[in-house]
């Protein structure tokens, strides 16, 4: 069974469709449990939608347990859930900072640990963390977002080392996409020579990581060569090259009007600084939702 966080839309939903097409059973976890269940119904047999707040360990554990009860033992966890506020770091609201750190980093930490606890006794399984190329370069206009994705890369590499020390067959990978044409990616600037990715391209990268046991997967794959070349250049030349490509304006040059609907939704889902929605319903058999008991 494959569990996907943030599975109701965007990269998560595309990944569910690709893995389902490859013969896997998938559980879509999302703060918007209604949308997750609707998406699962549209995907068809082998998919269920469940409520999930990745920032809450009890919610995460409940999601994985409920998915396993319906679809079988956890084989793959895709830590995909993430949010992104853009703008100058000095102007960033503290609530926005906390939202990104708790969702993009704490959520991945909690999910990775829970998945390892399920996988290591069976000595089998694969965890895939969706990071970002911003987690390699640091993107102006997205300092905190970049910091969380840097941390996801570091976490994944460190856990991989621990698994090797334990001689465990459990695997862990991270995917590094460029900007993706999703609600999160709405209104972003364009870099010369780079195009916006489709969610399905990231989903294909997840499947590739699973099939080939890859550790770091760049999307597009050509971006890895660009990254390696940049590391060979003196910093001034590398930064000048980024400016020439306008890569430094992908987040810093985002259109706030085009991102307004996304920002509105995120604010609603995180009313008063706390995620709302996932705790309103508890998972029942066959992905149904039951009212919470006293």
Buried (B, 14 or more C-beta within 10 A) or exposed (E): BBBBBBBBBBBBBBBBBBBBEEEBBBBBBBBBBBBBBBBBEEBEEBBBBBBBBBBBBEBBBBBBEBBBEBBEEBBBBBBBBBBBBBBEEEEBEEEBBBBBBBBBBBBBBBBBEBBBEBBBEEEBBBBBBBBBBBBBBBBBBBBBBBBBBBBBBEBBEEBBEEBEEEEBEBBBBBBBBBBBBBEBBBBBBBBEEBEBBBBBBBBBBBBBBBEEEBEBBBBBEEBBEBBEEBEEEEEEEBBEBBEEBBBBBBBBBBEEEEBEEBBEBBEEBBEEEBBEBBBEBBBBEEBEBEEEEE
